[in-house]
Every structure is written in C-alpha cells, then in structure tokens.
Amino acid sequence: MKLSTLKRHVREGAKNIIRNGWMMVASVGAVTTTLILVGAFLALMLNINQMAVKVEEDVEIKALIDVTAEDADVKALGEKLKQLDGVASVAFSSKEEELNNLIEGMGEQGESWQMFEQDNPLNHAYIVKAERPEETVKIAEKIESFDYIHEVNYGKDVVERLFNFNKYARNIGLVLIAGLVLTAVFLISNTIKLTIMARSREIGIMKLVGATNGFIRWPFFIEGMLLGVLGSIIPIALIMTGYYFIVNNVSEQVNYSFVQLLPFNPFAWQLSLIILAIGIVIGVWGSVMSVRKFLKV
C-alpha cells in the first residue's frame, strides 16, 4: 500500500468519527463500559493467581526421620531425597530446630514445651520442596516408601483441595474474561453497524464505480482502531488510579503473608497495554465484521 493511500485512509477514518458524532459517542461508550469490566476483572484474576502461586510455593513436605537411623543413614537418606525427580530443594532440620520452631510458632503456649529441651521427643526431619507444587503429592508418596522414614507430613487433604481450587479458579477466570471480551465484540459490532448502515448507500456507490473491498474497508478499519483507543482512555485511567490506591492503602492493612498484590510498577502499565490492545482489537474486529455485509453488492 502506498503511503499516500494510507494517509487517505487514516484521514477518512478520522473524519468518519467526527462526522458521526453521536454514534461515535455510543461506540466509545460501549468500548469504555466493557473495558472497565474486563480490566477490573483481569486485575482481580491476575492478583488471585499471584496469591495462589505464593501459597503453592509455600507448600512443603516434612519427612520425619526414624529415631533408629544412624548419622550415616540420615546422610544417605538426604542424598536419596535430592536424587528424586521433581525435587527442587532438600533441607535438614534437627530435632532441636524442630522443637525451637514449635515453641516459637505456638507463642505463649509454646513455653510449656521448653521442659522437653533436655529430653527432646521430636524427630530429625528433611524439608523437601517440589519444583512444581502440583507434584507435591506424588513426591510425598515416593518418600513414604523410603527406609528410615517415620512419617511424611504435607497436609494431604488441604494441599489437594488447594491445588484443585487454584486450577478451577484459573480456568473459570479465563472463561469469564473470554466471555466479557466476546460480549464486548458483539456489543461494539452492533453499535458500529448502526453507524455503517447510515453509510450503506455510500458504500454501494463506491462498489459500483469500481472501488475494491480493501479500499472501502481500510477507513472503517482505522475508524474501529481509533474507537478502541478512545474507549480505552477512561478504563486505563480508572484502573490505574484505583489500583494505585489499593496497593498503597488497602494492602498495607492486610497482615496475611500470602496476600501480596502485584506491585503497581510494572503491573499497572502492563495491564494498561493489555486493555489498550483489547480495545483496539475489539474496535477493529467490530468494524470489519459490521462492514462485511455491505460489501456484497
């Protein structure tokens, strides 16, 4: 395509927006409303996914070592654990460390355990983490079959429910986002279609005098892109302002370690680019799909 032709298409696309003022407002309004919903839900789902990943990363296997194991047996067991497929790290925790952790973790109630410092009833343990958290159950079952393993703790029921919940939450989130985007395309294409119907006679005349489909379609392509950009401005401003407020005010009042929001920079800028891209895509797609039927003359 020649540069002069491209300039002509851009000029015509911009003129079409100005020429159809109220329909342009309706189209931009449809894009804006939809992108606010898409952007807010996308920010929510990405942060939920971040929290889910954080919780999954904290899942670990505690393999309690039998009290009958000698030092050489304990060392050999550690090497065997490190050689397991899918194991990211193996850390030894002595029974003294286990008792200290228990006392600290129970707060004031843990003071009653201090009487056992001279006669510690706990076991030495290996703390094992999987490279992929979803492999935790499989690795734990292998460890249970090893010699000198007294017990394997990893919160079996809780871990399985956690992984299932995270999987379903991610899938449902993707489906809902896809549904919102498709709804946006439908609404916008129908809104833009009203604008194009008013110019159906103009399109028909251009076709009769020999204009190609591409020559007719390009101004509408540019128009849809501009509508998408204009419709993205307010959602980007609202979401960035709202997310900045949440990160700097609300998140500081939450004391749970796994509730960590994605940092404003670069997440808010990345989300803005995604919203802008979605706006352009649905604007262009809506215009292209709407003009197709009028090109069949």
Sequence and secondary structure as in RCSB ss.txt:
>XXXX:A:sequence
MKLSTLKRHVREGAKNIIRNGWMMVASVGAVTTTLILVGAFLALMLNINQMAVKVEEDVEIKALIDVTAEDADVK
ALGEKLKQLDGVASVAFSSKEEELNNLIEGMGEQGESWQMFEQDNPLNHAYIVKAERPEETVKIAEKIESFDYIH
EVNYGKDVVERLFNFNKYARNIGLVLIAGLVLTAVFLISNTIKLTIMARSREIGIMKLVGATNGFIRWPFFIEGM
LLGVLGSIIPIALIMTGYYFIVNNVSEQVNYSFVQLLPFNPFAWQLSLIILAIGIVIGVWGSVMSVRKFLKV
>XXXX:A:secstr
  HHHHHHHHHHHHHHHHHTHHHHHHHHHHHHHHHHHHHHHHHHHHHHHHHHHHHHHT  EEEEE TT  HHHHH
HHHHHHHTSTTEEEEEEE HHHHHHHHHHHTGGGGGGGGGGSSS     EEEEEESSGGGHHHHHHHHHTSTTEE
EEES HHHHHHHHHHHHHHHHHHHHHHHHHHHHHHHHHHHHHHHHHHTTHHHHHHHHHTT  HHHHHHHHHHHHH
HHHHHHHHHHHHHHHHHHHHIIIIIGGG   TT     HHHHHHHHHHHHHHHHHHHHHHHHHHHHHGGG  
